[in-house]
Amino acid sequence: MKLSLTLFLLAMLVQIPSGFAQKSFHQNKVIAHRGAWKSKGHPQNSLASLNEAVSLGCEGSEFDVWMTADGILVVNHDADFMGMPIETSTYDQLLSKTYENGEKLATVEEYLAEGKKQKGTKLIFEIKPSKISVARSEEIAIKSVKAVKKMKARKWVDYITFSYEGGLKAIETDPKANVAYLSGDKTPKELKEAGFLVLITILAY
């Protein structure tokens, strides 16, 4: 149910106009979750899966971001990379492993740079909640938004997160950013007042 809800919310997210949106972005409501990886066997969240989503003409490609022990933002869905826990490993340690296609674990800067090579597919940036502490979730959110600003990628990026505190920090860092909170434990009124995008969902059971 959580995966289905996430995909539904992603579809709702791309329907909301952004003040920064590129006019050239596709409008087909198709979001590649962790990139388009399944049909050709690309690693999830890899640059290959991102580029496949772009080549397919998806409106958006979602990716997940964690922070290493030495403060590097990296793109990976799970809390571990090839069995190595991301939050308690340094980036250099994580580089000892590679995807089956030979790619190394991408940093956020590398991923954004690749995504900016095109203007049709939005980058749906999921700020993953830290398993260590709320304070670390907030730090990840702040660094994420600052990285997007540094890379001049704001036109490409919308944010989603299951960390309410992290989402608040993302909004505080860039009040014009589109940030959606996905956990479902806040009312639309509470989210709107806090500055989040308000996504209304109707679920059939």
C-alpha positions, 0 to 999 in steps of 0.5 A, a space after each residue: 500500500 505504501 508503494 502504491 500511495 507513493 506512486 499516486 502522490 507522485 502523479 499528483 505532484 507533477 500536476 501542480 504548476 511550479 513557479 520555476 517549471 520549464 515550459 518544455 517538461 512533458 505533460 503525460 503524468 508518467 513518473 519513473 519510480 527510482 528511474 526507468 529500471 525494470 524493462 532493461 534491467 538497469 540498477 534502480 536510482 542509477 544514472 542509466 535508469 534516469 537516462 532511460 526515463 528521459 529517453 522514454 519521455 517520462 514527465 518525471 523521474 524519482 530518486 532517493 537521497 541519503 547522507 553518508 557518515 562524512 556528509 556526502 549526499 548520495 542517490 540510493 533507494 535503500 539505507 544500504 548500498 550493496 550491503 554497506 550501510 550508507 549513514 555509517 559509511 564514508 563515501 570512499 568506503 561506499 566506492 569500494 562497491 559498484 552496480 552490476 553495470 559498473 556504475 558507482 554510487 552517484 552523488 547528488 551533484 552528479 545525478 543533478 548534472 546528468 538530469 540537467 542535460 535535458 529539459 523534458 523530464 522533471 527530477 523528483 527528489 526524495 529526501 529520505 528520513 535518517 534512521 539515526 536522528 530527526 536532527 540528521 533528517 533536517 540536515 539532509 534536507 537543508 543540504 539537499 536544497 542547497 545542493 540543488 541551488 548550487 547546481 542551478 537545478 531548481 527548475 528541474 526539481 520538486 521534493 518529496 519526503 516522509 520526514 515532516 521535520 526535514 520537509 519543514 527545513 527544505 521549505 525554510 531553506 527555499 520557500 519557493 520550492 515545491 515540497 510534498 509530505 507523504 506520510 499522511 499524518 497531517 491534515 491538508 490545513 496543517 500542511 498548507 499552513 506549514 508551506 507544503 504542497 497539499 496533495 488531495 488523494 482519493 483511494 479505493 479499497 
